[in-house]
Each structure stands twice: as structure tokens, then as C-alpha cells.
Amino acid sequence: MAPPKTALLVIDMQVFFESMTTAALPNIIKLCEHFVKTSAPIVFTKHGHPKSEMVAHSTSQLVRKWNVNGSIGEGSAEGEIVSELQKFLPKANKTPTIGESLPGPESSQFPKLLPKNTYDAFINTPLSSVLENAKIERVIVCGVMTDCCCDTTARSAFNRGYETWLVSDACGSANKTQHEAGLRGFGFAFGEVMRTKEVISMLDE
């Protein structure tokens, strides 16, 4: 039996969150390098809000929760993917916006960059179509924040029937307590929590 076709989801590795990912970044790079080497699919997400949401009494619950000053505006410098991961991004001539994937979700070309504006990377994005079209069976989730976008997206993947791994040392959050809470909750009722070395070892088997 062939192993499950696997995709790497790199969640919101943006300048805004850079201080939370000091320990995780080297392991995310290792995962990306492994997926590039094996020509396996990588999907990056990029969190941001349009100007219409970056206002007081926003229609976005996230902006209401974190306030405008604690939220990322589309097109802002702090919303860019960190420089160390730029080499893994798809080559495109323009910055995508919410609801747009470059290249399109029907394309088999990877990596992909999917803008999003809520915790769950499956909401308001073509991620479901991207994974279905690529016949993905397993997703590996890394990035930031462990207990918000990573956990929510990983749970959503699990609930959609994907075998889901959350990579403990390739995720970051506001502090150790929040990070560990996210891992503990996901591991208890959803998918596997693994370290980068374990992930690569199992993929190589």
C-alpha cells in the first residue's frame, strides 16, 4: 500500500509573529527543505485583514478581539512572510488577497500562498479545493500561533478526514503555557503531536 500523500501547511509565519517563532523557525526550514527535496506539496498561509475590517466595531470578530493595533492589515510590512522562508514561496508577480490563490486552486503547482482572515485556514480560502485536487490524505501543520491558527486549522483538517500531525517544535505562541495548552488539547482528542525529527523520520520510511 502506498503511503498517504502528504502536504505541509506552514501557518502565518509573518513578521508580526516573528518573536514567537525563534525556536520554531529552524525546524520549519528543515520541514520545508524536506518537502522541496521530495517534491511534496507545501501550502503557506498569510493572515491579514482588508481596510474595511481594520476599523472600530469591525465586522471581523478577530479584529474586535485583538483590536486594530493588535491585528494585521493586508499589504502591511508586518504581514509579510519572514525573510528566511521567502525562498520557499511561490514565484508570483503580485500579492494575493483574501479569496485568491496564486497559482489558482485548480492548478497542481506548489508551493501555494493562501491569504486568510480568521484562525481556520479552511475558511474564506480555497484550501479544501487545493488539498482535494492534489489528492492529499495527510496534513502536517506548523507555524504560529500554536493554540490559535495552528490548532484551529489542524482540528479543521482532522474534522475533514485528514490524518493530521501538529509539529510541537515547529510551532510557536505567545508563551510556553499557551503553546503547551494548544499541543495538549490537540493531542488529546484530534491528531498526532510530533517533533520535527520524528516527522522527517516517518516520512522517510
Backbone as ProteinMPNN parsed JSONL, in Angstrom:
{"seq_chain_A": "MAPPKTALLVIDMQVFFESMTTAALPNIIKLCEHFVKTSAPIVFTKHGHPKSEMVAHSTSQLVRKWNVNGSIGEGSAEGEIVSELQKFLPKANKTPTIGESLPGPESSQFPKLLPKNTYDAFINTPLSSVLENAKIERVIVCGVMTDCCCDTTARSAFNRGYETWLVSDACGSANKTQHEAGLRGFGFAFGEVMRTKEVISMLDE", "coords_chain_A": {"N_chain_A": [[0.846, -1.193, 0.0], [0.574, 2.19, -0.875], [2.136, 5.008, 0.749], [0.321, 7.597, 2.584], [-0.556, 10.504, 0.7], [1.018, 13.477, 1.369], [0.769, 16.802, 2.666], [2.415, 19.833, 3.578], [1.48, 22.283, 5.831], [2.18, 25.539, 6.363], [1.736, 27.806, 8.695], [0.974, 31.149, 8.83], [3.586, 32.406, 9.09], [4.748, 35.109, 9.681], [6.139, 38.474, 9.768], [4.967, 39.914, 11.842], [4.575, 38.02, 13.855], [7.099, 37.209, 14.479], [8.744, 37.209, 16.794], [7.719, 35.165, 18.272], [8.547, 32.856, 17.145], [11.182, 32.082, 17.265], [12.472, 29.714, 18.216], [11.077, 27.822, 16.737], [11.447, 28.379, 14.0], [13.94, 27.348, 12.741], [13.273, 24.625, 12.594], [10.98, 24.65, 11.026], [12.113, 25.463, 8.639], [13.677, 23.178, 8.128], [11.632, 21.302, 7.685], [10.401, 22.414, 5.412], [12.531, 22.256, 3.595], [12.801, 19.485, 3.404], [10.346, 18.793, 2.223], [10.562, 20.144, -0.209], [12.737, 18.791, -1.303], [11.664, 16.261, -1.698], [9.709, 16.837, -3.465], [7.138, 17.303, -2.507], [3.859, 18.617, -1.649], [3.609, 22.009, -0.485], [1.9, 24.36, 1.451], [1.525, 27.693, 2.194], [0.137, 29.926, 4.588], [-1.177, 33.227, 4.997], [-1.923, 35.641, 7.171], [-4.269, 38.314, 7.315], [-6.091, 41.433, 7.265], [-8.517, 43.198, 5.343], [-8.841, 46.762, 4.626], [-11.444, 47.473, 5.208], [-12.105, 45.927, 7.369], [-10.39, 46.751, 9.325], [-11.198, 48.569, 11.427], [-12.843, 50.394, 14.098], [-15.403, 48.665, 15.874], [-15.48, 46.517, 14.1], [-16.49, 44.235, 11.468], [-15.186, 41.896, 11.635], [-14.627, 39.345, 13.894], [-12.138, 38.684, 14.914], [-10.649, 41.06, 14.721], [-12.14, 42.599, 16.443], [-11.632, 41.183, 18.789], [-8.797, 41.4, 19.137], [-8.301, 44.046, 18.674], [-7.638, 46.896, 16.528], [-4.938, 47.704, 16.569], [-3.698, 45.391, 17.334], [-3.958, 43.718, 15.229], [-3.4, 42.459, 11.857], [-2.966, 44.27, 8.964], [-3.91, 43.902, 5.545], [-1.347, 43.833, 3.109], [0.55, 45.117, 4.65], [3.86, 45.734, 5.995], [4.511, 44.235, 8.238], [2.951, 42.091, 7.844], [4.164, 40.466, 6.011], [5.679, 37.383, 4.909], [8.252, 35.867, 6.846], [11.708, 36.619, 6.244], [13.471, 34.445, 6.069], [11.98, 32.372, 5.056], [11.188, 33.135, 2.578], [12.351, 32.116, 0.265], [11.056, 29.749, -0.192], [8.553, 30.338, -1.062], [5.84, 30.618, -3.489], [6.614, 31.746, -6.785], [5.534, 34.795, -7.785], [3.979, 37.57, -9.439], [2.447, 39.409, -8.183], [0.876, 40.456, -5.111], [-1.237, 38.242, -3.441], [-4.736, 38.442, -2.51], [-7.39, 38.164, -0.019], [-9.236, 35.236, -0.615], [-8.01, 34.631, -2.975], [-5.756, 32.566, -4.654], [-2.432, 31.955, -5.553], [-0.517, 29.988, -7.59], [-3.805, 29.333, -9.107], [-6.406, 27.448, -7.32], [-7.137, 25.212, -8.763], [-4.895, 24.453, -10.018], [-2.064, 22.26, -10.188], [0.281, 23.08, -9.264], [2.777, 23.651, -6.836], [4.823, 25.393, -4.389], [1.987, 26.903, -2.617], [0.412, 30.027, -1.772], [-1.812, 31.134, 0.51], [-3.94, 33.639, 1.355], [-5.601, 34.559, 4.39], [-8.229, 35.381, 6.777], [-9.063, 34.63, 9.247], [-8.863, 32.379, 12.113], [-9.027, 29.683, 11.217], [-7.677, 28.065, 8.538], [-9.126, 26.916, 6.533], [-11.383, 28.387, 6.126], [-12.899, 30.867, 4.157], [-10.98, 30.582, 2.21], [-9.362, 28.803, -0.541], [-8.403, 26.368, 0.43], [-9.484, 23.776, 0.965], [-10.187, 22.884, -1.634], [-7.674, 22.952, -2.831], [-6.283, 20.906, -1.451], [-7.926, 18.701, -1.98], [-7.804, 18.554, -4.797], [-5.164, 17.88, -5.11], [-5.192, 15.396, -4.1], [-4.613, 14.872, -1.415], [-3.998, 13.146, 1.638], [-2.984, 13.302, 4.137], [-2.091, 15.855, 6.447], [0.451, 18.023, 7.611], [1.046, 20.211, 10.155], [2.48, 23.323, 10.921], [3.927, 26.331, 12.372], [2.485, 29.417, 13.447], [-0.066, 30.886, 15.505], [0.504, 28.417, 17.962], [-1.723, 27.64, 19.573], [-3.817, 28.935, 18.441], [-4.216, 29.732, 15.368], [-2.774, 27.516, 14.286], [-3.64, 25.24, 15.805], [-6.453, 25.446, 15.434], [-6.699, 25.224, 12.628], [-5.52, 22.695, 12.28], [-7.31, 21.066, 13.725], [-9.55, 21.467, 12.145], [-8.718, 20.288, 9.772], [-8.486, 17.613, 10.646], [-11.184, 17.135, 11.267], [-12.189, 17.147, 8.731], [-11.407, 14.78, 7.748], [-8.716, 14.28, 7.269], [-5.649, 12.681, 8.02], [-3.802, 14.026, 10.593], [-1.004, 15.824, 11.646], [0.517, 17.695, 14.197], [3.236, 19.762, 14.62], [5.299, 19.904, 17.241], [7.757, 21.232, 17.932], [7.984, 22.944, 15.87], [6.233, 24.937, 15.975], [4.945, 28.006, 17.366], [4.016, 30.24, 20.053], [2.42, 32.818, 22.085], [3.478, 32.432, 24.61], [5.028, 29.908, 26.715], [3.09, 28.506, 28.187], [0.689, 28.875, 26.718], [1.462, 27.706, 24.3], [1.958, 25.005, 25.056], [-0.574, 24.322, 25.971], [-2.088, 24.362, 23.632], [-0.909, 22.244, 22.195], [-1.434, 20.115, 23.919], [-4.269, 20.002, 24.029], [-4.88, 19.447, 21.32], [-3.546, 17.006, 20.899], [-4.874, 15.322, 22.661], [-7.506, 14.836, 21.693], [-7.552, 14.892, 18.924], [-5.333, 14.856, 16.338], [-1.969, 13.585, 15.818], [0.752, 14.651, 17.866], [3.921, 15.647, 17.167], [7.549, 15.733, 16.981], [9.903, 17.564, 14.935], [12.063, 15.963, 14.037], [10.992, 13.388, 14.331], [8.862, 13.531, 12.522], [10.155, 13.84, 9.999], [11.623, 11.464, 9.952], [9.549, 9.533, 9.915], [8.308, 10.193, 7.503], [10.285, 9.468, 5.766], [10.321, 6.747, 5.885]], "CA_chain_A": [[0.0, 0.0, 0.0], [1.35, 3.43, -0.942], [1.944, 5.896, 1.915], [-0.603, 8.7, 2.325], [0.019, 11.691, 0.089], [1.117, 14.415, 2.492], [1.05, 18.219, 2.422], [2.877, 20.633, 4.708], [0.807, 23.573, 5.986], [3.002, 26.477, 7.127], [0.703, 28.758, 9.08], [1.162, 32.543, 9.278], [4.955, 32.728, 9.506], [4.848, 36.51, 9.263], [6.971, 39.363, 10.587], [4.168, 40.28, 13.017], [4.696, 36.967, 14.87], [8.479, 36.713, 14.415], [9.32, 36.994, 18.126], [7.161, 33.928, 18.833], [8.968, 31.697, 16.352], [12.646, 31.947, 17.275], [12.837, 28.296, 18.347], [10.385, 27.012, 15.731], [11.839, 28.682, 12.623], [14.886, 26.4, 12.145], [12.605, 23.354, 12.313], [10.103, 24.885, 9.88], [13.006, 25.442, 7.475], [14.002, 21.762, 7.881], [10.461, 20.661, 7.091], [10.259, 22.924, 4.048], [13.609, 21.684, 2.775], [12.478, 18.076, 3.159], [9.25, 18.713, 1.264], [11.093, 20.548, -1.508], [13.606, 17.71, -1.772], [10.835, 15.134, -2.118], [8.681, 17.384, -4.367], [5.83, 17.175, -1.853], [3.162, 19.91, -1.62], [3.684, 22.94, 0.641], [0.947, 25.465, 1.403], [1.736, 28.747, 3.183], [-0.969, 30.853, 4.792], [-0.743, 34.582, 5.334], [-3.073, 36.263, 7.819], [-4.384, 39.753, 7.135], [-7.443, 41.974, 7.179], [-8.678, 44.348, 4.463], [-9.09, 48.033, 5.319], [-12.836, 47.52, 5.669], [-12.186, 45.241, 8.669], [-9.464, 47.374, 10.264], [-11.895, 49.734, 11.969], [-13.574, 50.156, 15.344], [-16.665, 47.945, 15.638], [-15.249, 45.767, 12.873], [-17.3, 43.042, 11.211], [-14.329, 40.751, 11.946], [-14.54, 39.034, 15.318], [-10.732, 38.712, 15.317], [-10.242, 42.45, 14.94], [-12.805, 43.012, 17.685], [-10.95, 40.523, 19.907], [-7.416, 41.86, 19.311], [-8.277, 45.479, 18.358], [-6.96, 47.23, 15.274], [-3.49, 47.744, 16.798], [-3.213, 44.023, 17.515], [-4.331, 42.956, 14.045], [-2.532, 42.639, 10.694], [-3.63, 44.79, 7.78], [-3.432, 43.399, 4.254], [-0.357, 44.654, 2.43], [1.473, 45.762, 5.582], [5.193, 45.12, 6.083], [4.497, 43.24, 9.309], [2.191, 40.945, 7.365], [4.946, 39.673, 5.058], [6.315, 36.154, 5.382], [9.609, 36.168, 7.32], [12.684, 36.563, 5.155], [14.11, 33.121, 5.984], [11.112, 31.437, 4.339], [10.823, 33.705, 1.286], [12.838, 31.282, -0.845], [10.154, 28.621, -0.399], [7.251, 30.83, -1.508], [5.634, 30.568, -4.937], [7.059, 32.922, -7.522], [4.357, 35.481, -8.32], [4.23, 38.972, -9.771], [1.613, 40.297, -7.387], [0.495, 39.948, -3.804], [-2.626, 37.789, -3.45], [-5.64, 38.969, -1.496], [-8.312, 37.169, 0.52], [-10.042, 34.56, -1.62], [-7.226, 34.414, -4.186], [-4.583, 31.72, -4.503], [-1.515, 32.022, -6.682], [-1.466, 29.866, -8.69], [-5.178, 29.014, -8.736], [-6.607, 26.2, -6.595], [-7.266, 24.091, -9.688], [-3.556, 24.133, -10.506], [-1.325, 21.266, -9.415], [1.58, 23.679, -8.955], [3.087, 24.015, -5.454], [4.012, 25.753, -3.221], [0.915, 27.875, -2.742], [0.285, 31.022, -0.714], [-3.234, 31.399, 0.673], [-4.323, 34.652, 2.344], [-6.754, 34.222, 5.226], [-8.554, 36.452, 7.72], [-9.555, 34.083, 10.505], [-7.952, 31.346, 12.608], [-9.134, 28.448, 10.452], [-7.201, 28.281, 7.17], [-10.09, 26.364, 5.579], [-12.5, 29.324, 5.979], [-12.651, 32.007, 3.252], [-9.826, 30.284, 1.346], [-9.568, 27.601, -1.357], [-7.56, 25.281, 0.923], [-10.134, 22.473, 0.758], [-10.045, 22.519, -3.047], [-6.252, 22.711, -3.083], [-5.927, 19.584, -0.93], [-8.696, 17.692, -2.708], [-7.271, 18.431, -6.157], [-3.854, 17.22, -5.023], [-5.441, 14.068, -3.536], [-3.904, 14.802, -0.133], [-4.621, 12.311, 2.668], [-2.394, 13.658, 5.442], [-1.51, 17.194, 6.521], [1.374, 18.294, 8.708], [0.813, 21.624, 10.452], [3.486, 24.03, 11.703], [3.796, 27.778, 12.261], [2.138, 30.262, 14.574], [0.244, 30.558, 16.883], [0.199, 27.019, 18.252], [-3.032, 27.437, 20.199], [-4.849, 29.695, 17.717], [-4.37, 29.354, 13.96], [-2.269, 26.16, 14.028], [-4.555, 24.279, 16.418], [-7.765, 25.534, 14.791], [-6.566, 24.661, 11.284], [-5.262, 21.257, 12.407], [-8.583, 20.434, 14.106], [-10.416, 21.535, 10.972], [-8.234, 19.242, 8.861], [-8.895, 16.342, 11.245], [-12.635, 17.01, 11.118], [-12.475, 16.909, 7.314], [-10.994, 13.428, 7.412], [-7.284, 14.143, 7.008], [-4.702, 12.333, 9.076], [-3.229, 15.345, 10.878], [0.086, 15.903, 12.611], [0.908, 19.036, 14.633], [4.667, 19.615, 14.924], [5.449, 20.643, 18.501], [8.93, 22.117, 17.959], [7.93, 23.803, 14.686], [5.136, 25.877, 16.232], [5.242, 28.983, 18.41], [2.878, 31.013, 20.544], [2.753, 33.993, 22.892], [4.294, 31.976, 25.739], [5.124, 28.449, 26.849], [1.817, 27.977, 28.68], [-0.255, 28.822, 25.595], [1.999, 26.721, 23.358], [1.727, 23.653, 25.565], [-2.018, 24.092, 26.044], [-2.528, 24.031, 22.278], [-0.441, 20.893, 21.867], [-2.126, 19.148, 24.79], [-5.653, 19.866, 23.596], [-4.94, 18.788, 20.027], [-3.105, 15.62, 21.033], [-5.836, 14.539, 23.441], [-8.746, 14.46, 21.006], [-7.505, 15.051, 17.471], [-4.291, 14.105, 15.66], [-0.7, 13.295, 16.484], [1.706, 15.725, 18.152], [5.229, 15.06, 16.906], [8.666, 16.639, 16.806], [10.385, 17.626, 13.552], [12.891, 14.79, 13.74], [10.078, 12.246, 14.17], [8.106, 13.723, 11.281], [11.022, 13.543, 8.853], [11.933, 10.045, 10.013], [8.383, 8.775, 9.485], [8.095, 10.433, 6.08], [11.334, 8.768, 5.008], [10.139, 5.291, 5.979]], "C_chain_A": [[0.886, 1.249, 0.0], [1.112, 4.274, 0.298], [0.979, 7.02, 1.575], [0.114, 9.87, 1.662], [-0.099, 12.84, 1.087], [1.416, 15.831, 2.021], [1.511, 18.877, 3.71], [2.124, 21.957, 4.707], [1.651, 24.452, 6.898], [2.118, 27.683, 7.437], [1.296, 30.086, 9.554], [2.562, 32.887, 9.78], [5.32, 34.131, 9.013], [5.66, 37.343, 10.25], [6.256, 39.736, 11.897], [4.386, 39.309, 14.18], [6.139, 36.509, 15.081], [9.054, 36.398, 15.793], [8.828, 35.696, 18.764], [7.753, 32.682, 18.19], [10.474, 31.475, 16.326], [13.079, 30.487, 17.322], [12.262, 27.456, 17.219], [10.956, 27.18, 14.331], [12.859, 27.705, 12.034], [14.239, 25.06, 11.786], [11.617, 23.487, 11.156], [10.925, 24.87, 8.594], [13.376, 24.004, 7.119], [12.845, 21.041, 7.207], [10.271, 21.115, 5.644], [11.31, 22.324, 3.122], [13.325, 20.23, 2.433], [11.37, 17.946, 2.116], [9.692, 19.152, -0.122], [11.912, 19.418, -2.12], [12.794, 16.539, -2.322], [9.701, 15.555, -3.053], [7.273, 17.2, -3.814], [5.194, 18.56, -1.695], [3.378, 20.706, -0.33], [2.662, 24.047, 0.4], [1.282, 26.439, 2.535], [0.433, 29.519, 3.355], [-0.404, 32.18, 5.282], [-1.952, 35.328, 5.881], [-3.081, 37.771, 7.578], [-5.831, 40.177, 6.97], [-7.491, 43.145, 6.203], [-9.003, 45.603, 5.261], [-10.5, 48.103, 5.895], [-13.021, 46.837, 7.026], [-11.336, 45.911, 9.745], [-10.037, 48.68, 10.805], [-12.515, 49.373, 13.316], [-14.926, 49.531, 15.0], [-16.613, 47.165, 14.333], [-16.245, 44.616, 12.725], [-16.506, 41.773, 11.5], [-14.264, 40.537, 13.45], [-13.086, 39.041, 15.795], [-10.258, 40.131, 15.586], [-10.919, 42.987, 16.203], [-12.078, 42.447, 18.901], [-9.594, 41.164, 20.195], [-7.255, 43.361, 19.099], [-7.467, 45.737, 17.087], [-5.44, 47.186, 15.445], [-2.884, 46.359, 16.97], [-3.53, 43.129, 16.339], [-3.421, 43.314, 12.866], [-3.35, 43.145, 9.514], [-3.046, 44.18, 6.517], [-2.429, 44.37, 3.643], [0.644, 45.336, 3.337], [2.803, 45.016, 5.63], [5.216, 44.022, 7.141], [3.712, 41.992, 8.916], [2.95, 40.068, 6.393], [5.51, 38.413, 5.711], [7.771, 36.468, 5.75], [10.637, 35.867, 6.231], [13.285, 35.17, 4.968], [13.275, 32.116, 5.193], [10.74, 31.937, 2.936], [11.225, 32.8, 0.123], [11.93, 30.1, -1.145], [8.806, 29.045, -0.968], [7.1, 30.681, -3.015], [6.111, 31.854, -5.585], [5.833, 33.564, -8.17], [4.687, 36.945, -8.535], [3.376, 39.939, -8.98], [1.265, 39.633, -6.073], [-0.961, 39.505, -3.836], [-3.436, 38.459, -2.345], [-6.573, 37.861, -1.034], [-9.157, 36.576, -0.607], [-9.296, 34.234, -2.892], [-6.016, 33.563, -3.852], [-3.727, 31.853, -5.743], [-0.532, 30.873, -6.608], [-2.83, 29.375, -8.21], [-5.332, 27.649, -8.101], [-6.731, 24.995, -7.505], [-5.908, 23.634, -10.209], [-2.893, 23.102, -9.598], [0.024, 21.814, -8.966], [1.68, 24.051, -7.476], [4.489, 24.605, -5.438], [2.914, 26.75, -3.568], [0.943, 28.827, -1.546], [-1.184, 31.424, -0.626], [-3.469, 32.469, 1.735], [-5.54, 34.181, 3.13], [-7.011, 35.356, 6.209], [-9.236, 35.943, 8.981], [-8.636, 32.941, 10.919], [-7.873, 30.136, 11.681], [-8.753, 28.695, 8.992], [-8.106, 27.666, 6.114], [-11.237, 27.338, 5.297], [-12.072, 30.527, 5.132], [-11.406, 31.823, 2.394], [-10.152, 29.051, 0.497], [-8.801, 26.38, -0.85], [-8.19, 23.907, 0.709], [-9.954, 21.988, -0.671], [-8.607, 22.183, -3.393], [-5.868, 21.3, -2.646], [-6.658, 18.473, -1.674], [-8.127, 17.47, -4.105], [-5.924, 17.727, -6.186], [-3.954, 15.817, -4.428], [-4.644, 13.831, -2.24], [-4.703, 13.948, 0.854], [-4.134, 12.667, 4.075], [-1.875, 15.078, 5.382], [-0.644, 17.311, 7.768], [1.35, 19.804, 8.929], [1.938, 22.178, 11.321], [3.236, 25.525, 11.566], [3.358, 28.429, 13.545], [0.677, 30.706, 14.45], [-0.264, 29.135, 17.164], [-1.245, 26.816, 18.646], [-4.145, 28.223, 19.515], [-4.959, 29.158, 16.288], [-3.876, 27.938, 13.656], [-3.244, 25.111, 14.551], [-5.907, 24.271, 15.705], [-7.735, 24.92, 13.397], [-6.349, 23.156, 11.342], [-6.539, 20.508, 12.807], [-9.529, 20.396, 12.909], [-10.017, 20.479, 9.942], [-8.664, 17.866, 9.357], [-10.384, 16.103, 11.024], [-13.055, 16.788, 9.675], [-11.959, 15.562, 6.846], [-9.534, 13.237, 7.087], [-6.561, 13.602, 8.233], [-3.896, 13.603, 9.34], [-2.168, 15.258, 11.964], [0.36, 17.378, 12.913], [2.336, 18.941, 15.152], [5.043, 20.513, 16.103], [6.608, 21.63, 18.484], [9.041, 22.963, 16.691], [6.711, 24.725, 14.756], [5.566, 26.843, 17.332], [3.988, 29.71, 18.83], [3.369, 32.136, 21.446], [3.634, 33.637, 24.083], [4.22, 30.463, 25.828], [3.805, 27.832, 27.29], [0.812, 27.833, 27.544], [0.168, 27.764, 24.577], [1.666, 25.303, 23.81], [0.25, 23.32, 25.672], [-2.564, 23.695, 24.674], [-2.14, 22.618, 21.888], [-1.216, 19.836, 22.648], [-3.567, 18.913, 24.333], [-5.776, 19.128, 22.277], [-4.596, 17.307, 20.149], [-4.094, 14.736, 21.764], [-6.967, 14.009, 22.57], [-8.665, 14.46, 19.484], [-6.37, 14.211, 16.889], [-3.057, 13.879, 16.506], [0.091, 14.579, 16.714], [3.094, 15.115, 18.072], [6.285, 16.147, 16.821], [9.175, 16.548, 15.362], [11.174, 16.388, 13.165], [12.036, 13.553, 13.513], [9.329, 12.326, 12.852], [8.949, 13.315, 10.081], [11.361, 12.06, 8.795], [10.765, 9.2, 9.489], [8.086, 8.985, 8.008], [9.109, 9.678, 5.227], [11.164, 7.249, 5.013], [9.473, 4.728, 4.729]], "O_chain_A": [[1.831, 1.347, 0.782], [0.011, 4.266, 0.849], [0.827, 7.368, 0.404], [1.249, 10.192, 2.014], [-1.186, 13.133, 1.585], [2.208, 16.04, 1.102], [1.057, 18.524, 4.798], [2.124, 22.674, 3.707], [1.819, 24.143, 8.078], [1.795, 28.476, 6.552], [2.024, 30.138, 10.545], [2.707, 33.583, 10.785], [6.087, 34.303, 8.066], [5.842, 36.966, 11.408], [6.898, 39.854, 12.94], [4.383, 39.713, 15.343], [6.378, 35.528, 15.784], [9.781, 35.416, 15.945], [9.452, 35.187, 19.694], [7.49, 31.568, 18.644], [10.985, 30.76, 15.464], [13.95, 30.069, 16.56], [12.884, 26.486, 16.788], [10.954, 26.23, 13.548], [12.662, 27.258, 10.903], [14.611, 24.434, 10.793], [11.434, 22.542, 10.388], [10.488, 24.329, 7.578], [13.389, 23.642, 5.943], [13.046, 20.265, 6.272], [10.013, 20.299, 4.759], [11.004, 21.933, 1.996], [13.574, 19.79, 1.311], [11.442, 17.093, 1.231], [9.239, 18.586, -1.117], [11.794, 19.127, -3.31], [13.194, 15.904, -3.297], [8.839, 14.747, -3.397], [6.328, 16.969, -4.569], [5.904, 19.562, -1.617], [3.336, 20.153, 0.769], [2.567, 24.599, -0.696], [1.318, 26.048, 3.702], [-0.293, 29.742, 2.386], [0.667, 32.252, 5.883], [-2.895, 35.615, 5.144], [-2.038, 38.424, 7.629], [-6.687, 39.38, 6.585], [-6.604, 43.999, 6.224], [-9.393, 45.524, 6.426], [-10.724, 48.716, 6.939], [-13.976, 47.129, 7.747], [-11.535, 45.672, 10.936], [-9.442, 49.748, 10.659], [-12.691, 48.197, 13.635], [-15.516, 49.834, 13.962], [-17.573, 47.151, 13.562], [-16.769, 44.093, 13.709], [-17.084, 40.691, 11.6], [-13.89, 41.442, 14.196], [-12.821, 39.368, 16.952], [-9.549, 40.38, 16.561], [-10.311, 43.755, 16.949], [-11.921, 43.128, 19.914], [-9.269, 41.441, 21.349], [-6.17, 43.896, 19.325], [-6.704, 44.88, 16.64], [-4.731, 46.69, 14.57], [-1.683, 46.178, 16.772], [-3.388, 41.909, 16.432], [-2.753, 44.349, 12.881], [-4.323, 42.506, 9.113], [-1.838, 43.963, 6.424], [-2.638, 45.583, 3.66], [1.509, 46.066, 2.854], [2.866, 43.82, 5.343], [5.868, 42.995, 6.958], [3.803, 40.959, 9.58], [2.441, 39.025, 5.983], [5.78, 38.387, 6.911], [8.441, 37.235, 5.059], [10.448, 34.97, 5.409], [13.574, 34.761, 3.844], [13.807, 31.115, 4.711], [10.054, 31.237, 2.192], [10.521, 32.727, -0.885], [12.013, 29.51, -2.221], [7.994, 28.189, -1.323], [8.092, 30.623, -3.742], [6.017, 32.928, -4.991], [5.174, 32.947, -9.007], [5.577, 37.491, -7.884], [3.549, 41.153, -9.086], [1.345, 38.413, -5.933], [-1.835, 40.286, -4.212], [-2.883, 38.973, -1.373], [-6.557, 36.756, -1.578], [-9.715, 37.295, -1.435], [-9.862, 33.629, -3.803], [-5.326, 33.822, -2.866], [-4.242, 31.862, -6.861], [0.228, 30.786, -5.643], [-2.992, 29.039, -7.037], [-4.491, 26.774, -8.307], [-6.463, 23.87, -7.082], [-5.79, 22.548, -10.777], [-3.134, 23.076, -8.391], [0.818, 21.096, -8.357], [0.781, 24.689, -6.929], [5.272, 24.36, -6.357], [2.902, 27.351, -4.641], [1.426, 28.486, -0.466], [-1.738, 31.986, -1.572], [-3.216, 32.22, 2.914], [-6.405, 33.487, 2.595], [-6.138, 36.189, 6.453], [-9.897, 36.697, 9.695], [-7.732, 32.569, 10.171], [-6.788, 29.629, 11.397], [-9.429, 29.448, 8.292], [-7.884, 27.869, 4.921], [-11.986, 27.146, 4.339], [-11.02, 31.123, 5.363], [-10.838, 32.8, 1.904], [-11.112, 28.336, 0.786], [-8.567, 25.446, -1.617], [-7.5, 22.969, 0.311], [-9.611, 20.828, -0.903], [-8.343, 21.25, -4.152], [-5.202, 20.579, -3.389], [-6.077, 17.427, -1.965], [-7.984, 16.329, -4.546], [-5.583, 17.06, -7.162], [-2.946, 15.129, -4.266], [-4.09, 12.756, -2.01], [-5.931, 14.021, 0.898], [-4.795, 12.367, 5.07], [-1.28, 15.477, 4.381], [-0.965, 16.773, 8.828], [1.603, 20.579, 8.007], [2.304, 21.58, 12.333], [2.427, 25.946, 10.74], [3.806, 28.041, 14.624], [0.22, 30.889, 13.321], [-1.312, 28.719, 16.669], [-1.921, 25.929, 18.123], [-5.293, 28.182, 19.957], [-5.721, 28.225, 16.035], [-4.489, 27.232, 12.855], [-3.629, 24.197, 13.821], [-6.445, 23.205, 15.406], [-8.644, 24.177, 13.025], [-6.926, 22.416, 10.546], [-6.813, 19.43, 12.279], [-10.225, 19.404, 12.69], [-10.874, 19.853, 9.318], [-9.151, 17.047, 8.577], [-10.796, 15.008, 10.642], [-14.153, 16.295, 9.416], [-12.065, 15.237, 5.664], [-9.133, 12.15, 6.67], [-6.835, 14.022, 9.357], [-3.36, 14.195, 8.403], [-2.39, 14.704, 13.041], [0.426, 18.205, 12.004], [2.621, 18.128, 16.031], [5.096, 21.736, 15.969], [6.465, 22.753, 18.968], [10.058, 23.616, 16.46], [6.227, 25.224, 13.739], [6.447, 26.53, 18.132], [3.018, 29.795, 18.076], [4.57, 32.379, 21.562], [4.449, 34.451, 24.517], [3.452, 29.82, 25.113], [3.438, 26.754, 26.822], [0.159, 26.798, 27.416], [-0.665, 27.021, 24.058], [1.151, 24.5, 23.032], [-0.143, 22.169, 25.487], [-3.402, 22.799, 24.569], [-2.943, 21.88, 21.318], [-1.601, 18.8, 22.105], [-4.028, 17.774, 24.26], [-6.658, 18.285, 22.112], [-5.273, 16.457, 19.571], [-4.151, 13.531, 21.518], [-7.348, 12.846, 22.7], [-9.622, 14.063, 18.82], [-6.43, 12.983, 16.938], [-3.091, 13.967, 17.733], [0.101, 15.476, 15.872], [3.416, 14.184, 18.81], [5.976, 17.321, 16.617], [8.906, 15.572, 14.662], [10.974, 15.829, 12.087], [12.312, 12.759, 12.614], [9.174, 11.327, 12.15], [8.504, 12.531, 9.243], [11.385, 11.467, 7.717], [10.969, 8.265, 8.714], [7.656, 8.054, 7.327], [8.814, 9.295, 4.095], [11.801, 6.55, 4.225], [9.245, 3.521, 4.641]]}, "name": "protein", "num_of_chains": 1, "seq": "MAPPKTALLVIDMQVFFESMTTAALPNIIKLCEHFVKTSAPIVFTKHGHPKSEMVAHSTSQLVRKWNVNGSIGEGSAEGEIVSELQKFLPKANKTPTIGESLPGPESSQFPKLLPKNTYDAFINTPLSSVLENAKIERVIVCGVMTDCCCDTTARSAFNRGYETWLVSDACGSANKTQHEAGLRGFGFAFGEVMRTKEVISMLDE"}
